[in-house]
Amino acid sequence: MPGRDDNELQRLTAVDGLFFGGCIDGLSKMPLIARLLLSRPHPNDVHSRPFGLLQQKTSIDRYLVYCKRFLYYCLNVLYLDEGALAKEHSFRFKRGQRAGLEQLWARLQDEEQSGKALEVGIL
């Protein structure tokens, strides 16, 4: 989680609940046919049971903490080049992942963006 001196990560913390909450709340607003299609691995098959949340709220909250920690970790190691990242942390970003994280980092560094503008930019 962000430390006191991590201004960018503190800004992300201020809006991450809106981002993750919006994703979860979006499931309940999704049309039934979309949720039926999402529950099948085959793109043209419809399942009899719609896609939805399978865990209790406490489990979802716990998994969200894991996701947030991983996102903060990724942003903390983003400055490393590919070789150093692989050597020191034993993983690599794919090109699209690195580009998306760099874009997010740039938005977080722009202190002129309000929290609402930052939220819209992330979503």
SEZA-867914 format. One line per field, with one value per residue: residue number from 1; residue in three letters; chain; x, y, z of N, C-alpha, C, O in turn. Coordinates in Angstrom, 3 decimals. Layout:
REM SEZA-867914
n: [NUM ...]
res: [ALA ...]
chain: [A ...]
npx: [X ...]
npy: [Y ...]
npz: [Z ...]
capx: [X ...]
capy: [Y ...]
capz: [Z ...]
cpx: [X ...]
cpy: [Y ...]
cpz: [Z ...]
opx: [X ...]
opy: [Y ...]
opz: [Z ...]
END
This chain:
REM SEZA-867914
n: [1 2 3 4 5 6 7 8 9 10 11 12 13 14 15 16 17 18 19 20 21 22 23 24 25 26 27 28 29 30 31 32 33 34 35 36 37 38 39 40 41 42 43 44 45 46 47 48 49 50 51 52 53 54 55 56 57 58 59 60 61 62 63 64 65 66 67 68 69 70 71 72 73 74 75 76 77 78 79 80 81 82 83 84 85 86 87 88 89 90 91 92 93 94 95 96 97 98 99 100 101 102 103 104 105 106 107 108 109 110 111 112 113 114 115 116 117 118 119 120 121 122 123]
res: [MET PRO GLY ARG ASP ASP ASN GLU LEU GLN ARG LEU THR ALA VAL ASP GLY LEU PHE PHE GLY GLY CYS ILE ASP GLY LEU SER LYS MET PRO LEU ILE ALA ARG LEU LEU LEU SER ARG PRO HIS PRO ASN ASP VAL HIS SER ARG PRO PHE GLY LEU LEU GLN GLN LYS THR SER ILE ASP ARG TYR LEU VAL TYR CYS LYS ARG PHE LEU TYR TYR CYS LEU ASN VAL LEU TYR LEU ASP GLU GLY ALA LEU ALA LYS GLU HIS SER PHE ARG PHE LYS ARG GLY GLN ARG ALA GLY LEU GLU GLN LEU TRP ALA ARG LEU GLN ASP GLU GLU GLN SER GLY LYS ALA LEU GLU VAL GLY ILE LEU]
chain: [A A A A A A A A A A A A A A A A A A A A A A A A A A A A A A A A A A A A A A A A A A A A A A A A A A A A A A A A A A A A A A A A A A A A A A A A A A A A A A A A A A A A A A A A A A A A A A A A A A A A A A A A A A A A A A A A A A A A A A A A A A A]
npx: [0.839 0.363 2.925 3.542 4.945 4.364 2.950 1.603 0.530 -1.082 -2.987 -4.141 -5.261 -7.329 -9.233 -9.512 -11.466 -13.785 -13.286 -12.951 -15.306 -17.186 -16.823 -17.715 -20.338 -21.317 -21.937 -24.472 -26.020 -25.824 -27.216 -29.343 -28.923 -26.284 -24.956 -25.590 -24.209 -21.595 -21.081 -20.317 -17.662 -17.546 -18.023 -20.522 -22.390 -25.058 -25.462 -27.370 -27.387 -26.869 -23.919 -22.343 -21.706 -19.953 -19.025 -19.226 -19.692 -17.562 -15.534 -15.182 -14.273 -11.827 -10.438 -10.340 -8.572 -6.230 -5.973 -5.642 -3.253 -1.519 -1.673 -0.556 1.989 2.867 2.967 4.955 7.240 7.453 9.299 11.599 13.735 13.116 14.966 16.062 13.727 12.931 15.130 15.282 12.656 11.469 9.515 7.757 6.387 3.840 3.788 1.436 0.501 2.535 2.395 -0.213 0.041 2.015 0.621 -1.384 0.272 1.301 -1.027 -1.530 0.599 0.025 -0.827 -2.639 -4.959 -8.193 -9.728 -12.045 -11.627 -9.415 -10.516 -12.341 -10.499 -9.158 -11.173]
npy: [-1.168 2.357 4.567 7.352 9.243 8.741 10.335 10.035 7.454 7.812 9.495 7.706 5.903 7.418 7.304 4.640 3.033 3.917 3.133 0.241 -0.385 0.571 -1.229 -3.645 -2.966 -2.561 -5.077 -5.706 -3.973 -4.763 -6.016 -8.928 -10.830 -10.303 -11.067 -13.777 -14.611 -14.043 -15.998 -18.298 -20.141 -20.193 -18.025 -17.799 -19.276 -19.566 -19.565 -21.257 -20.163 -16.938 -14.843 -13.643 -12.250 -14.436 -14.687 -13.877 -10.600 -10.015 -11.699 -10.682 -8.107 -8.785 -9.927 -7.691 -6.090 -7.567 -7.218 -4.424 -4.109 -5.456 -3.813 -1.412 -2.374 -2.993 -0.403 0.614 -0.752 -0.059 1.757 0.310 -1.157 -3.695 -5.846 -5.538 -5.734 -8.375 -9.731 -8.881 -9.141 -11.249 -11.273 -10.075 -7.262 -7.224 -5.603 -4.001 -3.924 -2.545 -0.100 0.773 1.036 3.005 5.122 5.469 6.170 8.610 10.148 10.168 11.669 14.181 16.788 18.765 17.697 17.079 15.037 13.917 14.180 12.550 10.112 9.716 9.566 7.212 5.319]
npz: [0.000 -0.407 0.814 3.076 1.591 -1.022 -3.254 -5.744 -5.559 -3.357 -4.467 -6.256 -4.462 -3.490 -5.511 -6.225 -5.069 -6.287 -8.904 -8.777 -7.417 -9.241 -11.333 -10.181 -9.442 -11.956 -12.937 -11.917 -13.348 -15.903 -18.947 -19.031 -21.127 -21.836 -19.504 -19.514 -21.779 -20.986 -19.098 -20.331 -21.904 -24.646 -27.358 -28.705 -27.384 -25.063 -21.613 -19.055 -16.550 -15.344 -15.541 -12.651 -9.372 -7.312 -4.773 -1.257 0.202 1.972 1.026 -1.540 -0.903 0.300 -1.894 -3.522 -2.094 -2.511 -5.299 -5.448 -4.001 -5.724 -7.982 -6.945 -6.393 -9.003 -10.069 -8.460 -9.339 -11.933 -12.974 -13.433 -15.899 -18.420 -18.169 -15.553 -14.073 -14.605 -13.530 -10.806 -9.834 -11.042 -13.110 -16.051 -17.761 -20.199 -23.416 -23.786 -21.164 -19.792 -21.162 -20.499 -17.704 -17.598 -18.696 -16.766 -14.601 -15.525 -15.499 -12.771 -11.862 -12.752 -11.145 -11.517 -12.379 -11.250 -8.682 -9.755 -12.532 -12.752 -12.018 -14.159 -16.233 -15.589 -15.738]
capx: [0.000 1.211 3.474 3.201 5.622 3.947 1.839 0.843 -0.255 -2.128 -4.054 -4.825 -6.059 -8.535 -10.238 -9.572 -12.754 -14.754 -12.982 -13.289 -16.730 -17.923 -16.767 -18.574 -21.720 -21.701 -22.522 -25.905 -26.698 -25.605 -28.390 -29.329 -28.327 -24.829 -24.472 -25.709 -23.103 -20.328 -20.888 -19.863 -16.360 -17.709 -18.628 -21.884 -23.253 -25.694 -25.558 -28.664 -27.203 -26.145 -22.668 -22.569 -20.794 -20.075 -18.540 -19.843 -19.071 -16.266 -14.562 -14.923 -13.433 -10.486 -9.814 -10.063 -7.337 -5.137 -5.845 -5.090 -1.844 -0.767 -1.601 0.428 3.291 3.219 3.349 6.225 8.362 7.321 10.489 12.667 13.707 12.672 15.995 16.118 12.460 12.989 16.173 15.001 11.296 11.098 8.378 7.836 5.138 3.625 3.865 0.198 0.415 3.456 1.862 -1.354 0.533 2.701 -0.428 -1.971 1.270 1.338 -2.235 -1.380 1.592 -0.553 -1.537 -3.682 -6.203 -8.981 -10.050 -13.079 -10.987 -8.558 -11.424 -12.827 -9.364 -8.859 -12.251]
capy: [0.000 3.545 5.205 8.771 10.062 8.304 11.215 9.481 6.313 8.358 9.970 6.525 5.371 8.244 6.983 3.226 2.480 4.248 2.309 -1.157 -0.443 0.743 -2.494 -4.633 -2.504 -2.698 -6.400 -5.701 -3.136 -5.352 -6.746 -10.364 -11.583 -10.126 -11.902 -15.170 -14.862 -13.992 -17.167 -19.416 -19.912 -20.098 -16.706 -17.804 -20.109 -18.908 -20.458 -21.126 -19.379 -15.715 -14.466 -12.728 -12.376 -15.749 -14.634 -12.964 -9.271 -10.043 -12.321 -9.714 -7.055 -9.335 -10.039 -6.330 -5.662 -8.216 -6.546 -3.088 -4.264 -5.809 -2.610 -0.520 -3.012 -2.786 1.001 0.830 -1.340 0.368 2.501 -0.626 -1.643 -5.093 -6.746 -5.414 -6.243 -9.838 -10.223 -8.575 -9.474 -12.490 -11.194 -9.066 -6.686 -7.252 -4.244 -3.285 -3.705 -1.459 1.147 1.180 1.489 4.285 6.120 5.706 6.883 9.997 10.820 10.350 12.715 15.466 17.269 19.710 16.955 16.887 13.640 13.482 14.027 11.374 8.958 9.561 9.132 5.813 4.475]
capz: [0.000 -0.527 1.999 3.225 0.582 -2.359 -3.625 -6.858 -5.087 -2.487 -5.361 -6.767 -3.361 -3.357 -6.533 -6.587 -4.657 -7.332 -10.068 -8.529 -7.091 -10.494 -12.085 -9.523 -9.574 -13.360 -13.176 -11.632 -14.339 -17.217 -19.446 -18.764 -22.227 -21.747 -18.403 -19.953 -22.711 -20.253 -18.247 -21.167 -22.538 -26.098 -27.597 -29.251 -26.543 -23.920 -20.465 -18.378 -15.331 -15.721 -14.894 -11.543 -8.244 -6.691 -3.409 -0.302 0.190 2.665 0.119 -2.609 -0.327 0.482 -3.215 -3.994 -1.436 -3.250 -6.603 -5.221 -3.637 -6.921 -8.809 -6.332 -6.610 -10.416 -10.242 -7.760 -10.089 -13.326 -13.402 -13.790 -17.284 -18.507 -17.647 -14.095 -13.541 -14.671 -12.628 -9.402 -9.413 -11.747 -14.025 -17.109 -18.249 -21.644 -23.958 -23.483 -19.722 -19.444 -21.729 -19.684 -16.406 -17.804 -18.904 -15.448 -13.806 -16.011 -14.988 -11.329 -11.622 -13.146 -9.957 -11.915 -12.589 -10.039 -8.412 -10.698 -13.844 -12.638 -12.042 -15.531 -17.034 -15.278 -16.252]
cpx: [0.893 1.692 3.101 3.795 5.238 2.727 0.969 -0.041 -1.342 -3.294 -4.840 -5.727 -7.369 -9.614 -10.366 -10.876 -13.834 -14.546 -13.433 -14.768 -17.592 -17.941 -17.718 -20.036 -22.227 -22.311 -24.029 -26.692 -26.590 -26.861 -28.231 -28.643 -26.804 -24.256 -24.581 -24.566 -21.750 -20.059 -20.431 -18.498 -16.450 -18.503 -20.071 -22.853 -23.820 -25.828 -26.887 -28.570 -26.380 -24.861 -22.989 -21.554 -21.031 -19.676 -19.386 -19.086 -17.710 -15.184 -14.192 -14.000 -11.992 -9.754 -9.502 -8.793 -6.139 -4.900 -5.208 -3.607 -1.001 -0.624 -0.562 1.841 3.762 3.661 4.681 7.423 8.366 8.575 11.635 12.585 13.400 13.680 16.059 14.854 12.466 13.991 15.785 13.641 10.724 9.794 8.590 6.439 5.037 3.577 2.609 0.039 1.302 2.916 0.685 -0.933 1.260 1.700 -1.093 -1.009 1.348 0.127 -2.107 -0.388 1.067 -1.425 -2.625 -5.008 -6.916 -9.229 -11.065 -12.482 -10.084 -9.395 -11.919 -11.707 -9.018 -9.923 -12.243]
cpy: [1.243 4.064 6.676 9.640 9.697 9.100 10.617 8.327 6.750 8.861 8.793 5.925 6.132 7.858 5.487 2.562 2.745 3.364 0.865 -1.316 -0.307 -0.521 -3.526 -4.236 -2.640 -4.045 -6.398 -4.880 -3.696 -6.100 -8.258 -11.142 -11.463 -11.000 -13.381 -15.534 -14.877 -15.255 -18.396 -19.114 -19.747 -18.839 -16.723 -18.678 -19.282 -19.939 -20.233 -20.293 -18.135 -15.522 -13.492 -12.944 -13.709 -15.733 -13.692 -11.636 -9.285 -10.672 -11.361 -8.613 -7.533 -9.433 -8.664 -5.775 -6.283 -7.517 -5.172 -3.167 -4.592 -4.602 -1.636 -1.071 -2.779 -1.354 1.307 0.281 -0.906 1.073 1.579 -1.001 -3.142 -6.069 -6.731 -5.968 -7.768 -10.391 -10.054 -9.068 -10.694 -12.406 -10.072 -8.528 -6.965 -5.804 -3.431 -2.997 -2.537 -0.120 1.659 1.700 2.830 5.417 6.485 6.525 8.352 10.774 11.109 11.461 14.104 15.983 18.277 19.005 16.790 15.394 13.091 13.262 12.803 10.106 8.680 9.057 7.679 4.912 4.503]
cpz: [0.000 0.817 2.028 2.128 -0.847 -2.809 -4.720 -6.392 -4.114 -3.332 -5.919 -5.698 -3.219 -4.359 -6.823 -6.160 -5.687 -8.553 -9.847 -8.197 -8.325 -11.326 -11.491 -9.653 -11.002 -13.682 -12.957 -12.648 -15.753 -17.676 -19.249 -19.881 -22.206 -20.639 -18.741 -20.900 -21.998 -19.444 -19.019 -21.771 -24.051 -26.432 -28.082 -28.467 -25.400 -22.817 -19.766 -17.101 -15.662 -14.917 -13.772 -10.448 -7.549 -5.223 -2.557 -0.334 0.879 1.791 -1.002 -2.098 -0.153 -0.858 -3.807 -3.361 -2.147 -4.585 -6.452 -4.870 -4.859 -7.845 -8.260 -6.531 -8.046 -10.665 -9.557 -8.525 -11.551 -13.849 -13.830 -15.260 -17.263 -17.900 -16.131 -13.451 -13.520 -13.660 -11.157 -8.925 -10.125 -12.524 -15.026 -17.381 -19.739 -22.118 -23.610 -22.003 -19.303 -19.945 -20.897 -18.322 -16.524 -18.006 -17.574 -14.587 -14.215 -15.505 -13.493 -11.003 -11.967 -12.003 -10.284 -12.169 -11.256 -9.837 -9.394 -12.087 -13.853 -12.712 -13.458 -16.431 -16.813 -15.870 -17.757]
opx: [2.063 0.978 2.434 3.215 5.750 1.602 -0.258 -1.206 -2.405 -4.454 -6.063 -6.838 -8.397 -10.798 -11.243 -11.342 -14.695 -15.508 -14.208 -15.410 -18.612 -18.949 -18.442 -20.884 -23.424 -23.120 -24.775 -27.899 -27.193 -27.507 -27.122 -27.849 -26.106 -23.197 -23.747 -24.022 -20.861 -18.904 -20.181 -18.205 -15.528 -19.558 -20.786 -24.016 -23.146 -26.261 -27.471 -29.581 -25.287 -24.739 -23.828 -20.634 -22.167 -19.967 -20.135 -17.967 -16.785 -14.038 -13.022 -13.052 -11.049 -8.583 -8.508 -8.026 -5.135 -3.756 -4.336 -2.801 0.102 0.439 0.231 2.775 4.914 4.624 5.442 8.527 9.214 8.877 12.551 11.492 13.424 13.297 16.105 14.915 12.057 13.728 15.944 13.477 9.606 9.047 9.479 5.443 6.040 3.353 2.723 -0.494 0.878 2.973 0.599 -1.481 1.134 1.913 -1.333 -1.428 1.448 0.253 -2.527 -0.521 1.622 -2.608 -3.444 -6.062 -6.307 -8.964 -10.967 -12.794 -10.001 -9.026 -11.915 -11.938 -8.626 -9.615 -13.075]
opy: [1.165 4.012 7.182 10.665 10.299 8.603 10.679 8.229 6.132 8.679 8.864 5.487 5.552 8.062 5.092 1.631 1.899 2.901 0.328 -2.268 -0.983 -0.851 -4.202 -5.080 -2.815 -4.153 -7.013 -5.069 -3.166 -6.759 -8.790 -12.039 -12.425 -11.604 -14.171 -16.636 -15.642 -15.548 -19.439 -17.968 -19.218 -18.609 -15.740 -18.806 -18.414 -21.065 -19.154 -19.775 -18.263 -15.976 -12.606 -13.749 -14.067 -16.685 -12.851 -11.566 -8.623 -10.225 -11.243 -8.228 -6.789 -9.064 -8.501 -5.069 -5.605 -7.254 -4.798 -2.387 -4.069 -4.395 -1.088 -0.317 -2.411 -1.117 2.156 0.803 -1.354 0.994 2.024 -1.148 -3.772 -7.006 -7.784 -6.603 -8.381 -11.403 -10.978 -9.381 -11.118 -13.383 -9.235 -9.240 -6.942 -4.890 -2.283 -1.955 -1.655 0.881 2.856 2.689 3.688 6.536 7.658 7.470 9.234 11.937 12.163 12.125 15.103 15.654 18.609 19.642 16.407 14.589 11.941 12.270 12.099 9.145 7.533 8.213 6.983 3.863 3.855]
opz: [0.375 1.819 1.126 1.769 -1.791 -2.753 -4.644 -6.775 -4.049 -2.964 -6.044 -5.997 -2.869 -4.089 -7.591 -6.817 -5.930 -9.164 -10.638 -8.641 -8.453 -11.950 -12.221 -9.943 -11.230 -14.604 -13.719 -12.796 -16.687 -16.861 -19.296 -19.597 -22.527 -20.807 -18.298 -20.830 -22.370 -19.136 -18.414 -22.111 -24.672 -25.841 -27.885 -28.848 -24.845 -23.063 -19.865 -16.627 -16.213 -13.779 -13.940 -10.600 -7.238 -4.499 -3.054 -0.841 0.408 1.813 -1.367 -2.782 -0.421 -0.952 -4.514 -4.016 -2.366 -4.958 -7.235 -5.378 -5.017 -8.429 -9.025 -6.805 -8.277 -11.393 -10.020 -8.374 -12.322 -15.040 -14.522 -15.807 -16.206 -17.200 -15.495 -12.398 -12.535 -13.011 -10.359 -7.746 -9.831 -12.584 -14.871 -17.250 -20.453 -21.325 -23.180 -21.621 -18.557 -19.230 -20.622 -17.834 -15.650 -17.539 -17.291 -13.918 -13.363 -15.123 -13.015 -9.975 -11.509 -11.910 -9.427 -12.175 -10.257 -10.729 -9.820 -12.747 -14.859 -13.386 -13.904 -17.297 -17.750 -16.436 -18.391]
END
